[in-house]
Amino acid sequence: MIVRKIFLSLGLVLGSRGMVQAQHAIWAAKVVAVSSQKTEGKEPFSPEKVLGQPDAQPLGQISNDAWIPKKEGTNEFIEVRFGKSLVARQVTVVENFNPGSVIKIELIDTRGTKHQVYDNPNPGSIPEPFRSLQATFAASNYRTIGVIVSMNTKAVNGVNQIDAIGIADVAEVMVKKEFANAAPEGGVSFDSSMVNLGPNVNSKYVDTHPVITPDGKTLFFARQESPQNVGGAKDGQDVWYSTLGNAAKKSWNAAKNIGGPINTPGPNGLASVSSDGNSVVLINVYRPDGSLDPKGVSMARRTKTGWGMPVKMEIEDFYNDDPENVDYFLATSGKVLLMAVARKDGQGEQDLYVSFLKPDRGWSRPKNLGAAVNSKKPEFAPFLAADGKTLYFASEGHGGYGNADIFYSKRLDDTWTNWTAPRNLGSSINSTDFDGYFTLAASGEDAYLVSARKGIDNSRDIFRINLTPQFKPEVVTLIRGRVLDASTQKPVVATIRYENLLTGEEIGVAETSPVDGSYTIVLPSGAHYGYRAEAEDYLAESDNLDATDKQKYSEMTQDLFLVPFAVGSTIKLNNIFFAQSKYFLRENSYPELLRLVRILKDYPTVEIKLEGHTDNQGDALLNVKLSLDRVNEVKKYLVSKGIGGSRITTEGYGGSKPIGSNEKEETRKLNRRVEFRVTKK
């Protein structure tokens, strides 16, 4: 018998052998700096090998999957960042081989401040060839976004390897050695048994591939060979939809055929819906004559009068060796496209791939999700939850109860090839027959799927099941509202963009409804976001949401306003942040300021006036000085980015021009602001 050592990490259910749990445990997602390195990128021993959960095998021996510093010195280090922030209570450094060189561990908070949590003045080799170095400490009032591990590699005899760096908001052990060679028995537990959605949705025909909008109010699906299909009973498949009737009773209104131009006499299928509900991804390419080409995928957008003609999505080097079997899924960000296709670089038959939106609005070459997710048999029906990390999919190759079961896996980093081992959702959801096409609203409450059991006239039907909190995706916030002209209050057709204010990375993009200017976006917890609307001949007022510590799903309404680009127009810069009573810019102000830089560079004749305001608390003269200092600091930043200082004037008004009541903090904070006024165009 061969006994294999495996890592058991926080957040994974481990069956009867033991359980290690935490509210949050995350592994490094990005290398920021490193003192020395033998190789780069994905090569063996490169710094990137510390990213994600521990994976070096075997333990206690040199592995290609762990980092080795190039030098042997007293000042070696590696600095990493995490995909989200935590109020940490521990940090774990997995030293895969020859441990003992770590001399200091520092946490980095969201403001860039360092906090030392571990110190070892006498480093040196230890008897064990492997160590999971765990530093625990009391929770603090800051949130950790990064870690610096410092080492004296001279103090250790021979090569020192680090495999992973993680943080958690509990003090339990994150990594420990265990002996196992199989997945634990049992699967996911659910709060209820599966519920058939009933005759308003299901029919005696095959009803399949449900797709729920993020707000949970519209369910799209496919109906096969129904006499009410556009092509009649011989029509292979049409797209149908149902709207939520009674939310409390979870009942659905009578389904309707979505009609043309989406439905044609050929096989039509809706693979995904955007977060705003204004775009849908459709299998096949729609030719001008109405016929379908199976070698591709299309997108249709909502118009004022219905759905527009589907347009081919251009994917670099796209091909599918099995065009009769294909699935797609567009992430709520609008920037990630998953697909189930058969390609020559796959593991076997259908595999799951990912493609990314390019600046030219095309899509990148499909990238295989890797051997952790894909097997030698088909994987299909991918669904990525609104958190952007939790993947549900169907597989015939990972074992289970029937000929296709539903599994889930968590994405561990931004490579899109590093995933947790797929876990079967268990007998509550998987049967001895076909089960697949899992979909979930942003709230993470109710899941919808297709099963061959207990269907009307023994057909495949769509069912609902309620997930337990333990197996829901990570928390998100759904924001909806309208985009309005600030002058006329009329709806504006616009693009919504949202970004991580700490990193400046654009997270997602959405479109407003052409009917009423409404929009919907979904923001995962763990970051501070900025979002704004963009439209031609308008200036955007951004807004922001601090979701770094969101613990529950929530929805909020926020209208966004666009100001006509004209002399005299005033824009409030909502995403500029200063320390309390200080004028120094915080790092999360830079994305907003860089947009202003781009505007001024795109319009080189435009001149602006920066206007600073405070509330009425404290000395009035000091408030005037503070407001002026702040706008001068903004001007200083703009000039540092190449904008001529003569184009920018500044003035501080203190608390003399309030836009909200100073009686309560809730409205008083509105008065603390920086605005810019267009003085010349």
C-alpha positions as CSV (number, residue, x, y, z in Angstrom):
1,M,0.0,0.0,0.0
2,I,1.3,3.5,-0.9
3,V,0.3,6.1,1.6
4,R,0.2,9.7,0.3
5,K,0.5,12.8,2.4
6,I,-2.0,15.6,1.6
7,F,-2.7,19.1,2.9
8,L,-5.9,19.8,4.7
9,S,-6.7,23.5,4.5
10,L,-9.2,25.7,6.2
11,G,-12.6,25.9,4.7
12,L,-12.6,22.4,3.3
13,V,-14.9,19.7,4.8
14,L,-12.8,16.6,5.6
15,G,-15.3,14.0,6.5
16,S,-14.9,11.6,9.4
17,R,-11.1,12.0,9.5
18,G,-11.5,15.4,11.1
19,M,-12.6,18.9,10.2
20,V,-10.7,22.1,10.0
21,Q,-12.9,25.1,9.6
22,A,-12.7,28.9,9.6
23,Q,-14.9,31.8,8.6
24,H,-12.2,32.9,6.2
25,A,-8.8,31.5,5.2
26,I,-7.0,32.8,2.1
27,W,-3.8,32.1,0.4
28,A,-1.5,34.6,-1.4
29,A,-2.7,35.7,-4.9
30,K,0.1,37.9,-6.1
31,V,3.8,38.4,-5.6
32,V,4.7,42.0,-5.1
33,A,8.4,41.9,-4.5
34,V,11.1,39.3,-3.9
35,S,14.8,39.6,-2.9
36,S,16.1,37.0,-5.3
37,Q,14.9,34.2,-7.5
38,K,16.3,31.3,-9.5
39,T,13.6,31.4,-12.2
40,E,10.6,33.4,-13.2
41,G,6.9,33.0,-14.1
42,K,5.6,29.4,-13.8
43,E,9.1,27.8,-14.0
44,P,10.1,25.4,-11.1
45,F,11.3,27.2,-8.0
46,S,9.9,30.6,-9.1
47,P,8.4,33.0,-6.5
48,E,4.9,32.5,-8.0
49,K,5.0,29.0,-6.6
50,V,4.1,30.4,-3.2
51,L,0.7,31.5,-4.6
52,G,-2.5,29.5,-3.8
53,Q,-3.0,26.8,-1.3
54,P,-0.1,24.4,-0.4
55,D,0.7,22.0,-3.3
56,A,4.3,20.9,-3.0
57,Q,4.7,17.1,-3.1
58,P,6.3,15.3,-1.5
59,L,6.5,17.1,1.8
60,G,9.9,17.6,3.2
61,Q,11.7,17.1,-0.1
62,I,12.7,19.6,-2.8
63,S,9.7,20.3,-5.0
64,N,9.3,22.1,-8.3
65,D,6.2,23.7,-6.8
66,A,7.8,25.7,-4.1
67,W,10.0,28.9,-4.2
68,I,13.8,28.8,-3.7
69,P,15.6,32.0,-3.1
70,K,18.6,32.4,-5.4
71,K,20.9,33.7,-2.8
72,E,22.0,32.6,0.7
73,G,21.9,35.7,2.7
74,T,20.7,37.4,5.8
75,N,18.2,39.7,4.1
76,E,16.1,37.5,1.8
77,F,12.4,38.2,1.7
78,I,9.2,37.8,-0.3
79,E,6.2,40.1,-0.3
80,V,2.7,38.9,-1.3
81,R,-0.8,40.3,-1.6
82,F,-4.2,38.5,-1.1
83,G,-7.3,38.7,-3.3
84,K,-9.2,40.2,-0.4
85,S,-8.6,41.7,3.0
86,L,-9.1,40.1,6.5
87,V,-9.0,41.1,10.1
88,A,-6.3,38.5,10.6
89,R,-5.6,36.4,13.7
90,Q,-2.9,34.2,12.2
91,V,-0.4,34.0,9.3
92,T,0.9,30.6,8.1
93,V,4.1,30.1,6.1
94,V,4.5,26.6,4.7
95,E,8.2,25.8,4.6
96,N,8.3,22.7,2.4
97,F,11.9,21.9,2.8
98,N,14.7,22.6,5.2
99,P,12.7,25.0,7.4
100,G,14.1,27.5,10.0
101,S,15.2,30.5,8.1
102,V,12.2,32.8,8.7
103,I,13.3,35.7,11.0
104,K,10.4,38.1,10.7
105,I,6.8,38.2,9.4
106,E,5.0,41.5,8.8
107,L,1.4,42.1,7.9
108,I,0.5,44.9,5.5
109,D,-2.8,46.7,6.1
110,T,-5.1,48.3,3.4
111,R,-3.3,51.6,3.9
112,G,0.1,50.1,3.3
113,T,1.2,50.2,7.0
114,K,3.4,47.3,8.2
115,H,2.7,45.4,11.5
116,Q,5.2,42.9,12.7
117,V,3.6,39.7,14.2
118,Y,6.6,37.3,14.3
119,D,10.2,37.6,15.3
120,N,12.9,35.0,15.4
121,P,16.4,36.4,16.4
122,N,18.0,33.0,16.3
123,P,17.2,31.2,13.0
124,G,18.6,27.8,12.1
125,S,17.8,24.4,10.8
126,I,15.2,22.4,12.7
127,P,14.9,18.6,12.8
128,E,11.8,18.3,10.7
129,P,12.3,18.5,6.9
130,F,8.9,20.2,6.7
131,R,7.2,22.9,8.8
132,S,4.0,24.9,8.7
133,L,5.1,28.0,10.6
134,Q,2.0,29.5,12.3
135,A,2.0,32.9,14.0
136,T,-1.2,33.7,15.9
137,F,-2.1,37.0,17.5
138,A,-5.1,39.0,18.8
139,A,-7.4,40.6,16.2
140,S,-6.6,44.2,15.5
141,N,-8.5,47.2,14.2
142,Y,-6.9,47.0,10.7
143,R,-7.5,44.7,7.8
144,T,-4.6,42.7,6.3
145,I,-4.1,42.7,2.5
146,G,-0.5,41.5,2.3
147,V,2.4,39.8,4.1
148,I,6.2,40.2,4.0
149,V,8.2,37.1,5.1
150,S,11.9,37.9,5.8
151,M,14.6,35.2,6.0
152,N,18.2,34.5,6.9
153,T,18.9,31.7,4.5
154,K,22.5,31.6,5.6
155,A,21.4,30.2,8.9
156,V,20.0,27.1,7.3
157,N,22.2,24.3,5.9
158,G,21.3,23.9,2.2
159,V,18.3,25.0,0.2
160,N,15.2,26.5,1.9
161,Q,11.8,26.2,0.2
162,I,8.5,28.1,0.8
163,D,5.4,26.6,-0.7
164,A,2.5,28.9,0.5
165,I,1.7,31.9,2.6
166,G,-1.8,32.3,4.1
167,I,-3.8,34.3,6.6
168,A,-7.0,33.5,8.5
169,D,-9.4,35.3,10.9
170,V,-9.3,32.4,13.4
171,A,-6.4,30.8,15.2
172,E,-6.9,27.2,14.2
173,V,-4.2,25.3,12.3
174,M,-4.4,26.1,8.6
175,V,-2.2,23.3,7.4
176,K,-1.4,20.0,9.0
177,K,-0.1,16.6,7.8
178,E,-2.6,13.9,7.4
179,F,-2.7,10.5,5.7
180,A,-5.4,9.9,3.1
181,N,-5.7,8.8,-0.5
182,A,-9.3,9.4,-1.3
183,A,-12.0,12.0,-1.1
184,P,-14.1,11.9,2.1
185,E,-17.3,10.1,2.1
186,G,-20.5,12.0,1.8
187,G,-21.2,15.3,-0.1
188,V,-22.8,18.6,0.4
189,S,-25.8,18.8,2.8
190,F,-28.8,20.9,1.9
191,D,-31.5,22.5,3.9
192,S,-34.3,20.9,1.9
193,S,-35.0,18.3,-0.8
194,M,-35.3,19.3,-4.4
195,V,-38.6,21.0,-5.4
196,N,-40.0,20.8,-8.9
197,L,-40.8,24.3,-10.2
198,G,-44.1,23.0,-11.4
199,P,-46.2,23.3,-14.5
200,N,-45.7,27.1,-14.9
201,V,-42.1,26.4,-15.8
202,N,-41.9,22.7,-16.6
203,S,-43.7,20.7,-19.2
204,K,-44.1,17.2,-20.5
205,Y,-41.2,18.1,-22.9
206,V,-37.6,18.3,-21.9
207,D,-37.0,21.6,-20.0
208,T,-33.3,22.1,-19.5
209,H,-30.4,24.5,-19.0
210,P,-31.9,27.0,-16.5
211,V,-30.2,30.4,-16.3
212,I,-31.2,32.7,-13.4
213,T,-30.5,36.4,-13.4
214,P,-28.4,37.6,-10.5
215,D,-31.4,39.3,-8.9
216,G,-33.2,36.0,-8.9
217,K,-36.3,37.4,-10.7
218,T,-36.1,36.0,-14.2
219,L,-35.4,32.4,-15.2
220,F,-34.4,31.5,-18.7
221,F,-34.3,27.9,-19.9
222,A,-34.5,25.7,-23.0
223,R,-37.5,23.7,-24.1
224,Q,-37.1,20.9,-26.5
225,E,-39.5,19.7,-29.3
226,S,-42.5,21.6,-28.0
227,P,-45.3,22.4,-30.5
228,Q,-45.1,26.0,-29.3
229,N,-41.4,26.4,-30.4
230,V,-40.9,28.7,-33.3
231,G,-40.2,25.7,-35.5
232,G,-43.0,23.5,-34.1
233,A,-42.7,20.1,-32.6
234,K,-39.7,19.2,-34.7
235,D,-37.8,22.3,-33.5
236,G,-34.9,20.9,-31.4
237,Q,-34.9,23.6,-28.9
238,D,-36.2,27.2,-28.1
239,V,-35.4,29.7,-25.4
240,W,-38.2,30.3,-22.9
241,Y,-38.4,32.4,-19.7
242,S,-40.4,32.8,-16.6
243,T,-40.6,35.7,-14.1
244,L,-40.8,35.4,-10.3
245,G,-44.4,35.7,-9.2
246,N,-44.6,35.5,-5.5
247,A,-41.1,35.9,-3.9
248,A,-42.3,34.7,-0.5
249,K,-43.8,31.5,-1.9
250,K,-41.0,31.2,-4.5
251,S,-43.6,30.7,-7.2
252,W,-43.1,31.4,-10.9
253,N,-45.4,32.9,-13.6
254,A,-46.3,31.0,-16.7
255,A,-43.3,30.6,-19.0
256,K,-43.2,32.4,-22.3
257,N,-41.3,31.7,-25.5
258,I,-38.7,34.5,-25.9
259,G,-39.5,34.7,-29.6
260,G,-37.4,36.1,-32.5
261,P,-34.7,37.0,-33.3
262,I,-33.3,34.7,-30.6
263,N,-35.5,31.8,-31.5
264,T,-35.4,30.4,-35.0
265,P,-36.5,27.0,-36.5
266,G,-33.0,25.7,-35.5
267,P,-31.6,24.6,-32.1
268,N,-31.5,27.8,-29.9
269,G,-30.0,27.9,-26.5
270,L,-29.4,30.7,-24.0
271,A,-26.1,30.0,-22.2
272,S,-25.8,33.0,-19.9
273,V,-27.3,36.4,-18.9
274,S,-25.3,39.4,-17.9
275,S,-25.5,40.9,-14.4
276,D,-27.8,43.7,-15.7
277,G,-30.0,41.4,-17.6
278,N,-29.5,43.4,-20.8
279,S,-27.2,41.0,-22.6
280,V,-27.5,37.2,-23.2
281,V,-25.0,34.7,-24.5
282,L,-26.4,32.2,-27.1
283,I,-25.0,29.1,-28.5
284,N,-24.4,29.1,-32.3
285,V,-23.6,31.9,-34.7
286,Y,-26.7,33.5,-36.3
287,R,-26.3,34.0,-40.0
288,P,-28.0,36.9,-41.8
289,D,-30.5,34.5,-43.4
290,G,-31.6,33.2,-40.0
291,S,-29.7,29.9,-40.2
292,L,-27.3,28.8,-37.5
293,D,-23.6,28.0,-37.5
294,P,-22.6,25.7,-34.6
295,K,-19.0,26.8,-34.8
296,G,-19.3,29.7,-32.4
297,V,-21.2,31.8,-29.9
298,S,-23.3,34.9,-30.1
299,M,-24.5,37.8,-27.9
300,A,-27.8,39.6,-28.1
301,R,-28.5,42.9,-26.4
302,R,-31.8,44.3,-25.2
303,T,-33.3,47.2,-27.3
304,K,-36.2,49.5,-26.6
305,T,-38.5,47.2,-28.5
306,G,-37.1,43.8,-27.5
307,W,-34.0,41.8,-28.2
308,G,-31.6,42.8,-30.9
309,M,-30.1,40.4,-33.6
310,P,-27.5,38.1,-32.0
311,V,-23.9,39.1,-33.0
312,K,-21.0,36.7,-33.1
313,M,-18.6,36.9,-30.2
314,E,-15.1,36.9,-31.7
315,I,-12.8,34.5,-29.8
316,E,-9.2,34.2,-30.7
317,D,-8.2,30.8,-32.1
318,F,-11.6,29.3,-31.3
319,Y,-12.5,25.8,-32.4
320,N,-14.5,23.0,-31.0
321,D,-13.9,19.4,-32.2
322,D,-17.3,18.4,-31.0
323,P,-19.7,21.2,-32.1
324,E,-22.8,19.3,-31.0
325,N,-21.7,19.5,-27.4
326,V,-20.9,22.9,-26.1
327,D,-21.7,25.2,-23.2
328,Y,-20.8,28.8,-22.3
329,F,-21.1,31.0,-19.3
330,L,-20.5,34.7,-19.0
331,A,-19.4,35.8,-15.5
332,T,-21.3,38.6,-13.8
333,S,-18.2,40.9,-14.3
334,G,-18.9,40.7,-18.1
335,K,-15.1,40.1,-18.6
336,V,-14.8,36.4,-18.2
337,L,-16.3,33.7,-20.5
338,L,-16.2,30.1,-19.5
339,M,-16.9,27.4,-22.1
340,A,-17.1,23.6,-22.3
341,V,-15.5,22.5,-25.6
342,A,-13.4,19.7,-27.0
343,R,-9.9,21.0,-28.0
344,K,-6.6,19.4,-28.8
345,D,-4.9,20.8,-25.6
346,G,-7.6,19.3,-23.3
347,Q,-7.5,16.5,-20.8
348,G,-10.0,14.5,-22.9
349,E,-13.4,15.0,-24.6
350,Q,-15.2,18.1,-23.3
351,D,-13.1,20.3,-21.0
352,L,-13.7,23.6,-19.3
353,Y,-11.9,26.6,-20.6
354,V,-11.8,30.3,-19.9
355,S,-11.5,33.3,-22.2
356,F,-11.0,37.0,-21.2
357,L,-12.5,40.2,-22.7
358,K,-9.8,42.2,-24.6
359,P,-9.7,46.0,-25.1
360,D,-10.9,45.6,-28.7
361,R,-14.0,43.8,-27.3
362,G,-12.9,40.5,-28.7
363,W,-12.0,37.5,-26.5
364,S,-8.7,35.9,-25.7
365,R,-7.6,32.4,-26.8
366,P,-9.4,29.8,-24.6
367,K,-7.3,28.6,-21.7
368,N,-7.8,25.2,-20.2
369,L,-8.7,25.3,-16.5
370,G,-6.3,22.5,-15.8
371,A,-6.2,18.9,-14.6
372,A,-7.7,19.7,-11.1
373,V,-11.1,20.5,-12.8
374,N,-10.9,18.6,-16.1
375,S,-10.7,14.8,-16.4
376,K,-10.4,12.4,-19.3
377,K,-14.2,12.4,-19.6
378,P,-16.6,15.3,-20.3
379,E,-16.9,18.3,-18.1
380,F,-19.7,20.7,-19.1
381,A,-22.3,23.1,-17.9
382,P,-20.0,25.5,-16.1
383,F,-21.5,28.1,-13.7
384,L,-19.3,30.7,-11.9
385,A,-21.0,32.2,-8.9
386,A,-21.3,35.9,-8.5
387,D,-18.2,35.9,-6.2
388,G,-16.1,35.1,-9.3
389,K,-14.4,32.2,-7.5
390,T,-16.9,29.4,-6.8
391,L,-17.3,27.1,-9.9
392,Y,-20.1,24.6,-10.2
393,F,-20.0,22.2,-13.2
394,A,-21.2,18.8,-14.4
395,S,-18.8,15.9,-14.9
396,E,-18.7,12.3,-16.0
397,G,-15.1,11.9,-15.0
398,H,-14.8,12.7,-11.3
399,G,-16.9,9.7,-10.0
400,G,-20.3,10.0,-8.4
401,Y,-23.8,8.6,-8.4
402,G,-24.8,8.6,-12.0
403,N,-23.7,9.2,-15.6
404,A,-23.2,13.0,-14.8
405,D,-23.0,14.6,-11.4
406,I,-22.6,18.2,-10.3
407,F,-19.4,19.3,-8.6
408,Y,-18.0,22.5,-7.2
409,S,-14.5,23.9,-6.9
410,K,-12.9,27.1,-5.7
411,R,-10.5,29.2,-7.7
412,L,-7.4,29.9,-5.7
413,D,-5.6,32.6,-7.7
414,D,-5.7,34.6,-10.9
415,T,-4.0,32.0,-13.1
416,W,-7.4,30.2,-13.6
417,T,-5.6,26.9,-13.5
418,N,-5.3,26.6,-9.7
419,W,-8.5,25.1,-8.2
420,T,-9.4,23.1,-5.1
421,A,-10.2,19.4,-5.7
422,P,-13.7,19.1,-7.2
423,R,-16.3,17.9,-4.7
424,N,-19.4,16.0,-5.5
425,L,-22.5,17.8,-4.2
426,G,-23.8,14.5,-2.8
427,S,-26.9,12.4,-3.0
428,S,-29.3,15.2,-2.1
429,I,-28.7,16.7,-5.5
430,N,-27.0,14.0,-7.6
431,S,-28.9,10.8,-8.6
432,T,-28.2,7.6,-10.5
433,D,-29.4,9.4,-13.7
434,F,-28.5,12.7,-15.3
435,D,-28.1,15.8,-13.1
436,G,-26.6,19.1,-14.4
437,Y,-26.9,22.7,-15.4
438,F,-26.6,24.2,-11.9
439,T,-27.4,28.0,-11.6
440,L,-27.5,30.3,-8.6
441,A,-28.8,33.8,-7.9
442,A,-26.3,36.3,-6.4
443,S,-27.8,35.9,-3.0
444,G,-26.6,32.3,-2.9
445,E,-29.8,31.1,-1.4
446,D,-31.6,28.9,-4.0
447,A,-29.9,26.8,-6.6
448,Y,-31.7,25.6,-9.8
449,L,-30.7,22.5,-11.8
450,V,-31.9,19.9,-14.2
451,S,-32.6,16.4,-13.2
452,A,-34.1,13.3,-14.9
453,R,-35.9,12.2,-11.7
454,K,-39.5,13.0,-10.8
455,G,-40.1,15.0,-14.0
456,I,-43.5,15.6,-15.6
457,D,-44.2,12.5,-17.6
458,N,-40.7,11.3,-16.7
459,S,-39.1,14.1,-18.7
460,R,-36.1,16.2,-17.5
461,D,-37.4,19.1,-15.4
462,I,-36.0,22.1,-13.6
463,F,-35.8,21.9,-9.8
464,R,-35.0,24.3,-6.9
465,I,-32.9,23.4,-3.8
466,N,-31.8,25.6,-0.9
467,L,-28.1,25.5,0.0
468,T,-26.9,25.5,3.5
469,P,-24.8,28.5,4.5
470,Q,-21.6,26.5,4.6
471,F,-21.7,25.8,0.9
472,K,-22.9,29.1,-0.5
473,P,-20.5,31.2,-2.5
474,E,-18.8,34.1,-0.9
475,V,-20.9,37.1,0.0
476,V,-21.7,39.8,-2.6
477,T,-23.6,43.0,-2.8
478,L,-26.0,43.7,-5.6
479,I,-26.4,47.3,-6.6
480,R,-29.2,48.5,-8.8
481,G,-30.3,51.9,-9.9
482,R,-30.7,54.2,-12.9
483,V,-28.2,56.4,-14.9
484,L,-29.7,59.9,-15.2
485,D,-28.8,63.2,-16.9
486,A,-28.0,65.5,-13.9
487,S,-29.7,68.4,-15.6
488,T,-32.8,66.9,-17.1
489,Q,-33.2,63.8,-14.8
490,K,-33.8,61.7,-17.9
491,P,-32.4,58.3,-18.4
492,V,-29.1,58.0,-20.3
493,V,-27.8,54.9,-22.2
494,A,-24.4,54.3,-20.6
495,T,-21.7,51.8,-19.7
496,I,-21.1,51.0,-16.0
497,R,-17.5,50.3,-15.0
498,Y,-16.4,49.2,-11.5
499,E,-13.0,48.8,-10.1
500,N,-11.0,47.8,-7.0
501,L,-10.0,51.2,-5.5
502,L,-7.0,49.6,-3.7
503,T,-5.4,48.1,-6.8
504,G,-7.0,50.2,-9.6
505,E,-8.0,47.0,-11.4
506,E,-11.2,47.2,-13.4
507,I,-13.3,44.4,-12.0
508,G,-16.3,44.5,-14.4
509,V,-18.5,46.2,-16.9
510,A,-22.2,46.4,-17.5
511,E,-24.7,48.3,-19.7
512,T,-27.8,50.2,-18.8
513,S,-31.2,49.3,-20.1
514,P,-32.1,51.2,-23.3
515,V,-35.6,51.4,-22.0
516,D,-35.2,53.2,-18.7
517,G,-31.5,53.6,-18.0
518,S,-31.5,51.0,-15.2
519,Y,-28.4,49.0,-14.3
520,T,-27.4,46.1,-12.0
521,I,-23.9,45.2,-10.9
522,V,-22.6,42.6,-8.4
523,L,-19.6,43.4,-6.1
524,P,-17.9,40.5,-4.2
525,S,-17.0,41.2,-0.5
526,G,-13.5,41.9,0.6
527,A,-12.6,45.1,-1.3
528,H,-13.3,48.8,-1.6
529,Y,-15.0,49.5,-5.0
530,G,-15.5,52.5,-7.1
531,Y,-18.2,52.5,-9.9
532,R,-19.4,55.0,-12.4
533,A,-21.4,55.5,-15.6
534,E,-19.8,56.6,-18.9
535,A,-21.5,58.1,-21.9
536,E,-20.4,60.3,-24.8
537,D,-20.4,64.0,-24.1
538,Y,-20.9,63.5,-20.4
539,L,-18.7,63.7,-17.3
540,A,-19.2,61.0,-14.7
541,E,-19.8,61.3,-11.0
542,S,-18.4,58.2,-9.4
543,D,-19.6,56.4,-6.3
544,N,-18.1,53.8,-4.1
545,L,-18.9,50.9,-1.8
546,D,-16.6,49.7,1.0
547,A,-17.4,45.9,1.0
548,T,-14.2,44.9,2.8
549,D,-16.1,43.6,5.8
550,K,-19.5,42.6,4.3
551,Q,-20.7,39.5,6.1
552,K,-24.2,39.0,4.5
553,Y,-25.7,39.3,1.1
554,S,-27.3,42.7,0.6
555,E,-29.0,44.8,-2.1
556,M,-28.9,48.6,-2.4
557,T,-30.3,51.2,-4.8
558,Q,-28.0,53.9,-6.1
559,D,-28.8,56.2,-9.0
560,L,-25.8,57.5,-11.0
561,F,-25.7,60.9,-12.5
562,L,-23.9,62.2,-15.7
563,V,-23.2,65.8,-16.1
564,P,-23.1,67.3,-19.6
565,F,-19.6,68.2,-20.6
566,A,-19.8,72.0,-20.8
567,V,-18.3,75.1,-19.4
568,G,-19.7,75.7,-15.9
569,S,-20.4,72.0,-15.2
570,T,-19.3,70.8,-11.8
571,I,-18.4,67.2,-10.9
572,K,-18.0,65.9,-7.4
573,L,-15.0,63.5,-7.1
574,N,-16.6,61.0,-4.7
575,N,-13.7,58.6,-4.8
576,I,-11.0,60.9,-3.4
577,F,-10.1,60.0,0.2
578,F,-8.0,61.8,2.8
579,A,-7.0,60.8,6.3
580,Q,-9.3,62.5,8.9
581,S,-8.4,66.2,9.3
582,K,-5.4,65.7,6.9
583,Y,-4.7,66.7,3.3
584,F,-2.6,63.7,2.3
585,L,-4.2,61.6,-0.4
586,R,-4.9,57.9,0.3
587,E,-3.8,55.3,-2.2
588,N,-7.4,54.4,-3.1
589,S,-7.9,57.9,-4.5
590,Y,-5.5,57.2,-7.4
591,P,-8.0,55.5,-9.8
592,E,-10.3,58.5,-9.6
593,L,-7.5,60.9,-10.2
594,L,-6.1,59.0,-13.1
595,R,-9.5,59.2,-14.8
596,L,-9.3,63.0,-14.4
597,V,-5.8,62.9,-15.8
598,R,-7.1,61.0,-18.9
599,I,-9.9,63.6,-19.4
600,L,-7.5,66.5,-19.3
601,K,-5.1,64.7,-21.7
602,D,-7.9,63.8,-24.1
603,Y,-9.1,67.4,-24.1
604,P,-5.9,69.5,-24.0
605,T,-7.7,72.9,-24.2
606,V,-9.9,72.2,-21.1
607,E,-9.2,74.1,-18.0
608,I,-10.7,73.3,-14.6
609,K,-11.0,74.8,-11.1
610,L,-10.6,72.4,-8.1
611,E,-12.9,73.4,-5.2
612,G,-12.5,72.0,-1.7
613,H,-15.2,71.8,1.0
614,T,-15.4,70.6,4.6
615,D,-18.2,70.3,7.1
616,N,-18.7,73.0,9.7
617,Q,-17.1,71.2,12.6
618,G,-14.1,73.0,14.3
619,D,-12.5,76.3,13.5
620,A,-13.8,77.9,10.3
621,L,-10.5,79.4,9.3
622,L,-8.7,76.1,9.8
623,N,-11.4,74.4,7.7
624,V,-10.8,76.8,4.8
625,K,-7.1,76.1,5.0
626,L,-7.7,72.3,5.1
627,S,-10.0,72.5,2.1
628,L,-7.4,74.5,0.2
629,D,-4.6,72.2,1.2
630,R,-6.6,69.2,-0.1
631,V,-7.3,70.6,-3.5
632,N,-3.7,71.8,-3.8
633,E,-2.6,68.2,-3.1
634,V,-4.9,67.0,-5.9
635,K,-3.4,69.6,-8.2
636,K,0.1,68.5,-7.3
637,Y,-0.8,64.9,-8.2
638,L,-2.3,66.0,-11.6
639,V,0.8,68.0,-12.4
640,S,3.0,65.1,-11.5
641,K,1.1,63.1,-14.2
642,G,1.9,65.6,-16.9
643,I,-1.0,68.1,-16.7
644,G,0.1,71.7,-17.0
645,G,-0.4,73.6,-13.8
646,S,-1.7,76.7,-15.6
647,R,-4.8,74.7,-16.6
648,I,-5.8,74.2,-13.0
649,T,-6.8,76.7,-10.4
650,T,-7.8,76.0,-6.8
651,E,-10.0,77.4,-4.1
652,G,-10.9,76.2,-0.6
653,Y,-14.4,77.1,0.8
654,G,-14.2,75.4,4.1
655,G,-17.7,74.7,5.4
656,S,-19.4,77.7,3.7
657,K,-21.1,75.8,0.9
658,P,-22.8,72.7,2.5
659,I,-24.9,70.4,0.3
660,G,-26.3,68.5,3.3
661,S,-27.3,69.1,6.9
662,N,-24.5,69.4,9.4
663,E,-26.7,68.1,12.2
664,K,-25.9,64.4,11.6
665,E,-22.8,62.6,10.5
666,E,-24.8,60.7,7.9
667,T,-25.5,64.0,6.0
668,R,-22.5,66.0,7.3
669,K,-20.1,63.7,5.4
670,L,-21.6,64.8,2.1
671,N,-20.2,68.3,2.8
672,R,-16.6,67.0,2.9
673,R,-15.8,66.9,-0.8
674,V,-13.6,67.9,-3.7
675,E,-15.2,69.1,-6.9
676,F,-13.9,70.3,-10.2
677,R,-15.6,72.9,-12.4
678,V,-15.0,73.2,-16.1
679,T,-13.9,76.8,-16.7
680,K,-12.8,76.5,-20.3
681,K,-13.4,73.9,-23.0
